[in-house]
Amino acid sequence: MKLTTASKITIVRMILIPVVLVLMYVDFPGHMYWALAVFIIASCSDFVDGYIARHYNQVTNFGKFLDPLADKLLTTVAFIYMMRDGVCSPVVLCIILAREFAVSGLRMVAAGAKDGKVIAANMWGKVKTVLQMLTILFYYFTVSLTGNVLGQQCADIASVLCWVVAAVTAISGIKYLWDNRSFIN
């Protein structure tokens, strides 16, 4: 299989995930600035690979599978750290993980079906991903500026954003499952 430019960019995003993880974990001066910078690059690569795939006719089944997986991994890692810092409720993280497991499970069922269909992300899933990334960027940005776990006002805003993410995530998951219920039957 020949990798397209869009798929190569998605693979780079996946490689950046452990980099973000390490930068968030290892405590050294400016580590959150670096984590923020790498997260921004990884997040922007999601838009770039999508644009390239559509604009240059590089949409592939491999890309339809890998791109949402990279998004899920990138955002889930960040939300786990937000939970650790007391910004994201464990309930929010459970909603995010439940949606991702359900959607991924349905994608596996569809791929293994007699006609082997790869289901691409829908508009709600894209909105969910963008909202998750914006919430995470707010978290990183404020932690980078304050040098610690968010000031109380920023923590409150981030916490509210996490609940908004949970609601949109749940809606997108329900919509995705409903739209593809034929694979469940």
C-alpha positions, 0 to 999 in steps of 0.5 A: 500500500502506497501512503498518500501525503494526507496519510503521512501527515496523520502518521506524524500526528500519531507520532506526536502523541507520545511527545505531548504525553512526555512533555506534559508529564516531565516537569521542567521549566516551560514544559507546558509551553512545549506541550502546547506547541506540539499539541497545536502542531498535532491539532493543525495537522488534522485540518491539513491532512483532511484538506489535502485528502479532499483537495487532492483526491487522496481520501482512502479507507486507510485514512478514514480509519487512521485519522479519527483514531489519531484524533481520539488518541490525541484528545484522550491523552489530554483529557486524562491529564486534565482529569489528573489536574482536577479540571475534567470530571471523571464522568466527562472522561467516561462519556468521551471514552464510552463514545469512542469505544462504541464508535470504534466498535461499530467501525470494526463491525462495519469493516468486517461486514460482508461488504466491508464498509469503512465508515467515515466521521460525520459532521457531529464527530468533526464538531466534537473533535474541534470542540475537544481540541479547543477546550484542550488548547484553552487548558494548555494555554492557561496552564502555560500562562499561569505556570501552574494548574489553572487559576480558579476562574480559568479552571471553572471555564475549563470545567464548563467547557469539559461538560459542553464537550461531554454533551456534544460527544454524547450527541455525536455518538448517539447520532453516529450509532443511529445513522449506522444502525444497520450494521448493529442489526 
